[in-house]
Amino acid sequence: MIRRVISRAHSNIALIKYWGKRSGEGNLPATPSISLGLRELTTETEIQKQTSGKDKIIINNTAASGESYKNLVRYLDYCRETGLISGPLRITSNNNFPTQAGLASSASGYAALATALSGFSEKKLSLTKLSHLARKGSGSAARSITGGLSAFPTGNNPAARLLLAPEKIPWGMVVVVVDSQSKAISSREGMEHSRLTSPYYKNWIKQADADYKSMLKAINTEDFTAIGELSEANALAMHCCMIASRPSLIYWNNTTVDIINSVKGWRKDGLEVYFTIDAGPNVILMGNKEDLAKIAQRAERVKGVTTVIPSIPGGQAEILLRE
Ligand code: PMV
């Protein structure tokens, strides 16, 4: 019998964003999305079977409590009901980057958790099944299972699929951290608030569909300029929808806007770089692999930037130990 599993998953950043859920259980996205897995941003999760007691969950050296503990136990209960695991567990999970600050820590977190849980099963789960399982924890986690450039469609029971393996992608990202505090409004709450109150929500859904199709084409033709331009436009459309929510949902701060303007300036100077922004103030820059160091240097000099993390594409979630 398996008693201990350790897994690792990479975070991913969407080029075409998932923002809004369809009705139904298990995080059914209202928009199709496409993302890049990041090799340098990882979650490692260890699960040990316990003989008795309650589940113990330690995230970044702190015991989970309150809502976050309840949500995780609900997820574990679901896995117990389906027979994937049995009995209480001790779970230790660590991110090597800021948690809940718009850097997709829930993506790598739930992808690592689902992968580690699957390690207790006698049968190896397919990537599609694992992606379904990760999605039930957090929508974006479905894409951290497959890594590289992954597409995550809408539908009744969607899973992510790999579009392009990491070694075939000639560009990467620089994560620009301007604030590493946890955000006040989670993506889960924020997207529901937008769905219910933003006058632009319907248009956002329509635009996201069109952007998804265009992005698939741009990836197919390996057109980095189109990939970058579409990523910026899609992120700004999502933020317009958020900002127009009532009351408004503004995840940006002044440094976020300064970076957007700096990127435009660097591009005019001949450096091919684009930005995208998740549900937080941090900005993620995209550039060709050979330009990543230069982009990181420039970003570091913007006032208000605390850390920059350059990263090449990362691969799928994996089991590191099973005993
Ligand atoms: O999976 P969640 O609930 O963390 O939502 C992800 C939302 C965004 O990061 C803003 C967009 C995305 O597609 O990752």
Residues whose N, C-alpha, C, O or C-beta is under 5 A from the ligand:
A	BS01	PMV	A14 I16 K17 Y18 S33 S106 S138 G139 S140 A141 S187 R188 D278 A279
